[in-house]
């Protein structure tokens, strides 16, 4: 996206920081449950609440999840990484510091391939991924003078994934988040649920004149809890910055919040004191040293990821890159498609049906493939009927509609409603003869050269057979008959 | 039985097993002794009921012949160890009234070996101090008196533990040592104090001061008692990532008295300016004793020794400033209200922490601040590595190192108090050991001109507490330190 300002064209420079909550039964440094949605303060150990003398012990499963994610973004897994303390006081931060990784993260230097409209792709660098603890939650609206603290989330493992400032448009930002989320979900390392806060995104946005290479002053936008809002917030913020600069102002480096209701970003109330986090290595934890054999084992067990799957779909099923990218966006979708396409002569037909008809129907119902009223097997059954000429594609759409509504299988619907395609040439011959007899004038016109009438004749014949005639046969016979 | 409290821990253990007396009798004798010695202010909380209850259980086990290593042995516990159901304060107002619902690993190990608890022992607030004068619960008095009759400090931070062991009102005690907090008070009260190798004892459940330096250890009447206690305290703990998975030897078996052929290092850098002649003399005496026992002195160099104190006083406060952030008035301990969250923090921490703790939090915050981190904290970490390497090189030449434990005998309450730096100098011989993570043992070796105890320090290789104790036993025998406080 280029913003056309009063004084010239501007380009956006965007970097994203994603906090992804690691899928794990237990927290990063304690055995407490990390499940979402429990009663306040029911999943809190003495470690999470920072009682005197309590010590953190690293959860090996969380480490494995971070390694998996790192491998999923084709990054370097650092065999030695270090946990640091980030010191600040807040009521929902029991230790008075967050255990994080500052100078030596577990993962560095990865990449994500964005799938853009028209099947185009663009690669974005991932600077680093590090592990850290989440804080608890402060609740300010339950009591006139008191704040409540819920420590259930305190100590839950997050991965902070930081992109290079290489994203140039809100659409790319959206594509980045979608791709990252897809990879996290494929790997089962984060459920990617932005509404529940298990995936959160901060966007660093600055603008610069097209053709320049220096970075402008950036603002960090926080509190954005959907991909759509991230895109909107970036667009708003970039426009705001361009207008500000062109009106003679300067952008102040600050943190801004996305106001969903007004659709604007606004400056966070300036903090009374600037934070100096006083990072230093946490002396309660030894450096995290990974066994290369363990990394190799995890690598060997990695599932097929979206990019590889997309390439395979293009190659194996001859799909367009765009269709393939749509299908692989969610692991379950891709699996659904493969089940429908399995052993089929025309896998592209399956792709079309899944993407156009099925996704369309699911969208309307607010469902997805995991709770689809039409199973992959049922859809395959319908496509079988098309492929063996039992029904036409047009009839199939009607049958599909009934399948969505009733959950019945295609064959029994076709049977019940008598929708079987007429392939008997005698019946088609008769229908054609009837149409030609009733419309002699039009036959004459056609024969006189108005060949565009052909479609009209096809329509009449189809109408005469209740749509059940095999369109290819109708075409073939009609053409011969009209030719005289 | 008044004689009970005169027995060493080893004698007490053997007497209990031989049923010469019961654990309840032992508990009662000690409870009486504790009550009589209240003037020392060694305890923050006495737990006589608990001690008797534990003693009854111990008697039941002893009767069945199932007595464990410390069955029925009454101990004092430094009030830095969290004890389930018993107030734990770190001698700070900010934790007054705090009763943990969990038991520290070390005390849990001790109770698991059958020990009973007489109470929680006084200390410097958050273990920060070398004279036990920073406790919110008042200073501890050294049972030893100078000729002028002035009350003396017991050293610190484990001052309550040292005074209680020296006064024979506990059979043994736990201490913690971050820069000398076991060895210096042991030296000043004429008892044995052992700081084990970092990682030997679990830190879980011990109120943290400086995590990379803190280590729990025994304070006892003699080397054998220290060995017995260490065996019970030590061991790997999966709840402490820095505790080391190594088997715990039977340290008592190491006390063979045989040091023939052993090489002991004499670090030339420990001959500091202004060291009192009597300390120098004691050190020389120690060398003679070990030579006489068949060991060989080796002059060694620990060239970065002079940087140890400044390094320590950057690293320890840095870690402390972060470790003590949790005392914020939000979840437990003192809360002094304020009109905002920040004000509540300020009020609580200003009132809850004493002056020395506040000073160290400020120093620590400063050295970690943006713009100062590299010059202070990072530099200190590099020097720490150099100090560690000094010792590594020394181990090529010797098996153990002999030094004085402290630069002076016990001083009077009020002395050294106006000037934090002279107080910090108390730890000049002990601090390098913590920075290098090594084991250190303080053994009473003689008396000062004023008739006060003086200790020698032995420094060992990592996890070689056995050699340390063996050599300590030889020094102890040679010194034949029989003087008693108040005698």
Interface residues (C-beta under 8 A of the other chain):
Chain A: X46 X49 X50 X51 X52 X53 X54 X55 X56 X57 X58 X85 X87 X89 X90 X91 X94 X95 X96 X97 X147 X149 X272 X276 X278 X279 X280 X283 X284 X285 X286
Chain B: X81 X82 X88 X90 X95 X98 X100 X101 X102 X104 X203 X204 X205 X206 X207 X208 X210 X211 X212 X238 X239 X240 X241 X242 X318 X319 X321 X322 X324 X325 X326 X328 X330 X331 X332 X341 X342 X345 X365 X368 X369 X370 X373 X377
